[in-house]
């Protein structure tokens, strides 16, 4: 979780290691970025 916090630009690691923080940050993103992240995680995870 600490590594995910230190590198929040790595969305996949943040999602895998620290879901609570991921969803907190995710809630503040615009819809376009949310759509991108969802598609990215579907491909990469």
SULVENKA-V20027 format. One record per helix or strand. SS is the DSSP state (H for helix, E for strand). FROM is the first residue (numbers start at 0). LEN is the number of residues. If there is no record, write none. Layout:
SS:FROM:LEN  SS:FROM:LEN
This chain:
H:1:5  H:10:7  H:18:9  H:30:14
